[in-house]
Amino acid sequence: MRSTVRFFQFYKIPEEFEGVVLERCYELLKNTEKGVAIRAFSIAVIYNISAPYDELKNELKLVLEDLDTEGSPGLFGRKRNYLKKLK
């Protein structure tokens, strides 16, 4: 799973699969049972898909603001960096 999500952060997702990938990445991001790397890579994938759509960027911003990153400096750093990009 980790390698797949990592790959998607560097790959342009075809438009017909964006919805499915976006939904799955949101599930992974919100799941605190998943590893930090999977959750951090999901942020990048969601951002890349959301970039052309203002409403999706706003949704990502809200999710990131509510995201619990306690105990994870890596996830906190990724969250902070992408919140800066979204402003």
C-alpha distances in whole Angstrom, upper triangle without the diagonal:
4,6,5,6,9,10,11,13,15,15,18,16,19,21,21,17,17,18,15,13,15,15,11,11,14,13,10,13,15,13,15,13,10,10,12,10,7,11,13,11,11,15,15,13,16,19,18,19,21,23,26,26,28,27,24,24,26,24,21,24,25,21,21,25,24,21,21,20,23,22,19,21,18,17,21,21,19,20,24,23,22,25,27,26,26,30
4,5,5,6,9,10,11,13,15,17,17,20,22,22,19,18,19,17,14,15,16,13,11,14,14,10,12,15,14,15,13,10,8,10,7,5,9,10,8,9,13,13,12,15,17,17,18,21,22,25,26,28,27,23,23,26,23,20,23,24,21,20,23,23,19,20,18,21,20,17,18,15,14,18,18,16,18,21,20,19,22,25,24,24,28
4,6,5,6,9,10,11,12,16,15,19,21,22,18,18,20,18,14,16,18,15,13,17,17,13,15,18,17,18,17,13,12,13,10,8,12,12,9,11,14,13,13,16,18,17,18,21,22,25,26,28,28,24,24,27,25,22,25,26,23,22,26,26,22,23,21,24,23,20,21,17,17,21,20,17,20,23,21,21,24,26,24,25,29
4,5,5,6,9,10,10,13,12,15,18,18,14,15,16,14,11,13,15,12,11,15,15,12,14,17,17,18,18,14,13,14,11,9,12,13,9,10,14,13,11,14,16,15,16,19,20,23,24,26,26,22,22,25,23,21,23,25,22,21,25,25,22,23,22,25,24,21,22,19,18,22,21,18,20,23,22,20,24,26,24,24,28
4,5,5,7,9,10,12,12,15,17,18,14,13,15,13,9,11,13,10,8,12,12,10,11,14,14,16,16,12,12,12,9,7,9,9,6,6,10,9,7,10,13,12,13,16,17,20,21,23,23,19,19,22,20,17,20,21,18,18,21,22,19,20,19,22,22,19,20,16,15,18,18,15,16,20,18,17,20,22,20,21,25
4,5,5,7,9,12,13,16,19,20,16,16,18,16,13,14,16,13,11,14,15,12,13,17,17,18,18,14,12,12,8,7,10,9,6,8,10,9,8,12,13,12,14,17,18,21,22,24,24,21,20,23,21,18,21,23,20,19,22,23,20,21,19,22,22,18,18,15,14,18,17,14,16,19,17,16,19,21,19,21,24
4,5,6,6,10,10,14,17,18,15,14,17,16,12,14,17,14,13,16,17,15,16,19,20,21,21,17,16,16,12,11,13,13,9,10,13,11,9,13,14,12,14,17,18,20,22,24,25,21,21,24,23,20,23,25,22,21,25,26,23,24,23,26,25,22,22,18,18,21,20,17,19,22,20,18,22,23,21,22,26
4,5,5,7,7,11,13,15,12,11,13,12,9,11,13,12,10,14,15,13,14,18,18,20,21,17,17,16,13,11,13,12,8,9,11,9,6,10,11,9,10,13,15,17,18,21,21,18,18,21,20,17,20,22,20,19,23,24,21,23,22,25,26,22,22,19,18,21,20,16,18,21,18,16,20,21,19,20,23
4,6,8,9,13,15,17,14,12,15,15,11,11,15,13,11,14,16,14,14,17,18,20,21,17,16,15,12,11,12,10,6,8,9,6,5,8,9,7,9,12,13,15,17,19,20,17,16,19,18,15,18,20,18,17,21,22,19,21,20,23,24,20,20,16,15,18,16,13,15,17,15,13,17,18,15,17,20
4,7,9,13,15,17,15,14,17,17,13,14,18,17,14,17,19,17,17,21,22,24,24,21,19,18,15,14,15,13,10,11,12,9,8,12,11,9,11,14,14,16,19,21,22,19,18,22,21,18,21,23,22,20,24,25,23,25,23,27,27,23,22,19,18,21,19,15,18,20,17,15,19,20,17,19,22
4,6,9,12,14,12,12,15,15,12,13,17,16,14,17,19,18,18,22,23,25,25,22,21,20,17,16,17,16,12,13,14,11,9,12,12,9,10,14,14,15,18,21,22,19,19,22,22,19,22,24,23,22,26,27,25,27,26,29,29,26,25,22,21,24,22,18,20,22,20,18,21,22,19,20,24
4,6,9,12,10,9,13,14,11,12,16,16,15,17,20,19,19,23,24,26,27,24,24,23,20,18,19,18,14,14,15,12,9,12,12,8,8,12,12,13,15,18,20,17,17,21,20,18,21,24,22,22,25,27,25,28,27,31,31,28,28,24,23,25,24,20,21,23,21,18,21,22,19,19,23
4,6,8,7,6,10,10,8,10,13,13,13,15,17,17,18,21,22,25,26,22,23,22,20,17,18,18,14,13,14,12,9,11,12,9,7,11,12,13,14,18,18,15,16,20,19,17,21,23,21,21,25,26,24,27,27,30,31,28,28,25,23,25,25,21,22,24,22,19,22,23,20,20,24
4,6,6,6,10,11,10,12,14,15,15,18,20,20,21,24,25,28,29,25,26,26,23,21,21,21,18,17,18,16,13,14,15,12,10,13,14,14,15,19,19,17,18,22,21,20,23,25,24,24,28,29,27,30,30,34,35,32,32,28,27,29,28,24,25,27,25,22,25,26,23,22,26
4,5,5,8,10,10,11,13,15,15,17,19,20,21,23,25,28,29,26,27,27,25,22,22,22,19,17,18,17,13,13,14,12,9,11,13,12,13,16,16,14,16,19,19,18,22,23,22,23,27,28,27,30,30,34,35,32,33,29,27,29,29,25,25,27,25,22,24,26,22,21,25
4,6,7,8,10,11,13,14,16,17,19,20,21,23,25,28,29,26,28,28,26,23,23,24,21,18,20,19,15,15,17,15,12,14,16,15,15,19,18,16,19,21,20,20,24,25,24,25,28,29,28,31,31,35,36,34,34,31,29,31,31,27,27,30,28,25,27,28,25,24,28
4,6,5,6,8,10,11,12,14,16,17,18,20,21,25,25,23,24,24,22,19,20,20,17,15,17,16,12,13,15,13,10,13,15,15,15,19,18,15,18,21,19,18,22,23,21,23,26,26,25,28,28,32,33,30,31,28,26,28,28,24,24,27,26,23,25,27,24,23,27
4,6,5,6,8,10,10,12,14,15,16,18,20,23,24,21,23,23,21,18,18,18,16,13,14,13,10,9,12,10,7,9,12,12,12,15,15,12,14,17,15,15,18,20,18,19,23,23,22,25,26,29,31,28,29,26,23,25,25,21,21,24,23,19,21,23,20,19,23
4,6,5,6,9,10,11,12,14,15,17,18,22,23,21,23,23,22,18,18,19,17,14,15,15,12,10,13,12,9,10,14,14,12,15,14,11,14,16,14,14,18,18,17,19,22,22,21,24,25,29,30,28,29,26,24,26,26,22,22,25,24,20,22,24,22,20,23
4,5,5,6,9,10,11,12,14,16,17,20,21,19,21,21,20,17,17,18,16,13,15,15,12,11,14,14,11,13,16,17,16,19,17,14,17,19,16,16,19,20,18,20,23,22,21,24,25,28,30,27,29,26,23,25,26,23,22,25,25,21,23,26,23,22,26
4,5,5,6,9,10,10,12,14,15,19,19,17,18,18,17,13,14,15,12,10,12,12,8,8,12,11,9,11,14,16,15,18,17,13,15,18,15,14,18,19,16,18,21,21,19,22,22,26,27,24,25,22,20,23,23,19,19,22,22,18,21,23,21,20,24
4,6,5,6,9,10,10,12,14,18,19,16,18,18,17,14,13,14,12,9,10,11,8,6,9,10,7,9,12,13,13,15,13,10,12,14,12,10,14,15,13,14,18,18,17,19,20,24,25,23,24,21,18,21,21,18,17,20,19,16,18,20,18,17,20
4,6,5,6,9,10,11,13,16,17,16,18,18,18,14,13,15,14,10,12,13,11,9,12,13,11,12,15,17,15,17,15,11,14,15,12,12,15,15,13,15,18,17,16,19,20,24,25,23,25,22,19,21,23,19,18,22,21,18,19,23,21,19,23
4,5,5,6,9,10,11,14,15,13,15,16,15,11,11,14,12,9,11,13,10,10,13,14,12,14,17,19,18,20,18,15,16,18,15,14,17,17,14,16,19,18,16,18,19,22,24,22,23,21,18,21,22,19,18,22,22,19,20,23,22,21,24
4,5,5,6,9,10,13,14,11,13,13,12,9,8,10,9,5,8,9,7,7,10,11,10,12,15,17,17,18,17,13,14,16,13,11,14,15,12,13,16,16,14,16,16,20,21,19,20,17,15,17,18,15,14,18,18,15,17,20,19,18,21
4,5,5,6,9,12,13,12,14,14,14,11,9,11,11,7,8,11,10,7,11,13,12,12,15,17,16,17,15,12,13,14,10,9,12,12,9,10,14,13,11,14,15,18,20,18,20,18,14,16,18,15,14,17,18,15,16,19,18,17,20
4,6,5,6,10,11,10,13,13,14,11,9,12,12,9,11,14,12,11,14,16,15,15,19,21,20,20,18,15,16,17,14,12,15,15,11,13,16,14,12,14,16,18,20,18,21,19,16,18,20,17,16,20,20,18,19,22,22,20,23
4,6,5,8,9,7,9,10,10,7,6,9,10,7,9,12,11,11,14,16,15,16,19,22,21,22,20,17,18,19,16,13,16,16,12,13,16,15,12,13,14,17,18,16,18,16,13,16,18,15,14,18,19,17,18,22,21,20,23
4,6,8,10,8,9,9,10,8,5,7,9,6,7,10,10,9,12,15,15,15,17,20,19,20,18,15,15,16,13,11,13,13,9,9,13,11,8,10,11,14,15,13,15,13,10,12,14,12,11,15,16,14,15,18,18,17,20
4,6,9,9,11,11,13,11,8,11,12,10,10,14,14,12,15,18,17,17,20,23,21,21,19,16,16,16,13,12,13,12,8,10,12,10,7,9,11,13,15,14,17,16,12,14,16,14,13,16,18,16,16,20,20,19,21
4,5,6,9,10,12,10,8,12,13,11,13,16,16,15,18,20,20,20,23,26,24,25,23,20,20,20,17,15,17,16,12,13,15,13,10,10,12,14,15,14,17,16,13,15,18,16,15,19,20,19,19,23,23,22,25
4,5,8,8,12,10,8,12,14,13,14,17,18,17,19,22,22,22,25,28,27,27,25,22,22,22,19,17,18,17,14,13,15,13,10,8,9,10,11,11,14,14,11,13,16,15,15,18,20,19,20,23,24,23,25
4,7,9,12,10,10,13,15,14,16,19,19,19,22,24,24,24,27,30,29,29,28,25,25,25,22,20,22,21,17,17,19,17,13,12,12,13,13,13,16,16,14,16,19,18,18,21,23,22,23,26,27,26,29
4,7,8,7,7,10,11,11,13,16,16,16,19,21,21,22,25,28,27,28,26,23,23,24,21,19,20,20,16,16,19,17,13,13,12,14,14,12,15,14,12,15,17,16,16,19,21,20,21,24,24,24,27
4,6,5,6,9,10,11,13,15,16,17,19,21,22,23,25,28,28,28,28,24,24,25,22,19,21,21,18,17,19,18,14,13,12,13,12,10,13,11,10,13,15,14,15,18,19,19,21,23,23,24,27
4,6,5,6,9,10,11,13,14,15,17,19,20,21,23,26,26,27,26,23,22,23,21,18,19,19,16,14,17,16,12,11,9,11,10,7,9,7,6,10,11,10,12,15,15,16,17,20,20,21,24
4,5,5,6,8,10,11,12,14,16,17,19,20,21,25,25,26,26,22,21,23,21,18,19,20,17,15,18,18,15,14,12,14,13,10,11,8,8,11,12,10,12,15,15,15,18,20,20,21,24
4,6,5,6,9,10,10,12,14,15,16,18,20,23,23,24,24,20,20,22,19,16,18,19,16,15,18,18,14,15,13,16,15,13,14,11,10,13,14,12,13,17,16,16,18,21,20,21,24
4,6,5,7,9,10,11,13,15,16,16,18,22,21,22,21,18,17,19,16,13,15,16,12,11,14,14,10,11,10,13,14,11,12,10,7,11,12,10,10,14,14,13,15,18,18,18,21
4,5,5,7,9,10,11,13,15,16,17,20,21,21,21,18,16,18,17,13,14,16,13,11,14,15,11,12,10,13,14,10,11,8,6,9,9,6,8,11,11,10,13,15,15,16,19
4,5,5,6,9,10,11,13,14,15,19,20,21,21,17,16,19,17,14,16,18,15,13,17,17,14,16,14,17,17,14,14,11,9,12,12,9,11,14,13,11,15,17,16,16,20
4,5,5,6,8,10,11,12,14,17,17,18,18,14,14,16,14,11,14,15,12,11,15,15,13,14,14,17,18,15,16,13,11,13,14,10,11,14,14,11,14,17,15,15,19
4,6,5,6,9,10,10,12,15,15,16,16,12,11,13,12,8,10,12,10,8,12,13,11,13,13,16,17,14,15,12,9,11,11,8,8,11,10,8,10,13,12,12,15
4,5,5,6,9,10,10,14,15,16,17,13,12,15,14,10,12,15,13,12,15,17,14,17,16,19,20,17,16,13,11,13,12,8,10,12,10,8,11,13,11,12,16
4,5,5,6,9,10,13,14,16,16,12,12,15,14,11,14,16,14,13,17,18,16,18,18,22,22,19,19,16,14,16,16,12,13,16,14,11,14,16,14,14,18
4,6,5,6,8,11,11,13,13,9,9,12,10,7,11,13,11,11,14,15,14,17,17,21,22,19,20,17,14,16,16,12,12,15,14,10,12,15,13,12,16
4,5,5,6,9,10,11,12,9,7,10,10,7,9,12,12,11,14,16,15,18,18,21,23,20,20,17,15,16,15,11,11,13,11,8,10,12,9,9,13
4,6,5,8,10,12,14,10,10,13,13,11,13,16,15,15,18,20,18,21,21,25,26,23,22,19,17,19,17,14,14,16,14,11,13,14,11,11,15
4,6,7,8,11,12,8,9,13,12,10,13,16,15,15,18,20,19,22,22,26,28,24,24,22,19,21,20,16,16,18,17,13,15,17,14,13,17
4,6,5,7,8,5,5,9,9,8,10,13,13,13,16,18,17,21,21,25,27,24,24,22,19,20,20,16,15,17,15,12,13,15,12,10,14
4,6,7,10,8,6,10,11,10,12,15,15,15,17,20,19,23,23,27,28,25,25,22,20,21,20,16,16,17,15,11,13,13,10,9,12
4,7,9,8,8,11,13,13,14,17,18,18,20,22,23,26,26,30,32,29,29,26,24,24,23,20,19,20,18,15,16,16,13,12,14
4,6,5,6,9,10,11,12,15,16,17,19,20,21,25,26,29,32,29,29,26,24,24,24,21,19,20,19,15,16,17,14,12,14
4,5,5,6,9,10,10,13,14,15,17,19,20,24,25,28,31,28,28,26,23,23,23,20,18,19,18,15,14,15,13,10,11
4,5,5,6,9,10,11,13,14,16,17,18,22,24,27,30,28,28,26,23,23,24,21,18,20,19,16,15,17,15,11,13
4,5,5,6,9,10,11,12,14,16,16,20,21,25,27,25,25,24,20,21,21,18,16,18,17,13,13,16,14,11,13
4,5,5,6,9,10,10,12,14,15,19,20,23,26,23,23,21,18,18,18,16,13,15,14,10,10,12,10,7,10
4,5,5,6,9,10,11,13,14,18,19,23,26,24,24,22,19,19,19,17,14,15,15,12,10,13,12,8,10
4,5,5,6,9,10,11,12,16,18,21,24,22,23,22,18,18,19,17,14,16,16,13,12,15,14,10,13
4,5,5,6,9,10,10,14,15,19,21,19,20,18,15,15,16,13,10,12,13,9,9,12,11,9,11
4,5,5,6,9,10,13,15,18,21,19,19,18,15,14,15,13,9,10,11,8,6,10,10,7,9
4,5,5,6,9,12,14,17,21,19,20,19,16,15,16,15,11,13,14,12,9,13,13,10,12
4,5,5,6,10,12,15,18,17,18,17,13,13,15,13,10,12,14,11,10,14,14,12,14
4,5,5,8,10,13,16,14,14,14,10,10,11,10,6,9,11,8,7,11,12,10,12
4,6,9,10,13,16,15,15,16,12,11,13,12,8,9,12,10,8,11,13,11,12
4,6,9,12,15,15,16,16,13,12,14,14,10,12,15,13,11,15,17,15,16
4,6,9,12,11,13,13,9,9,12,11,8,11,13,12,11,15,16,15,17
4,6,9,9,11,12,9,8,12,12,10,12,15,15,14,17,19,18,20
4,6,6,7,9,6,5,9,10,8,10,13,14,13,16,18,18,20
4,6,8,10,9,8,11,13,12,13,16,17,17,19,21,21,23
4,6,9,9,9,12,13,13,15,17,19,19,21,23,24,25
4,5,5,6,9,10,11,12,14,16,16,19,20,21,23
4,6,5,6,9,10,10,12,14,15,16,18,20,21
4,5,5,6,9,10,11,12,14,16,17,19,21
4,5,5,6,9,10,11,12,14,15,16,19
4,6,5,6,9,10,11,12,14,15,17
4,5,5,6,9,10,11,13,14,16
4,5,5,6,9,10,11,12,15
4,6,5,6,9,10,11,13
4,6,5,6,9,10,11
4,6,5,7,9,10
4,5,5,6,9
4,5,5,7
4,5,5
4,6
4
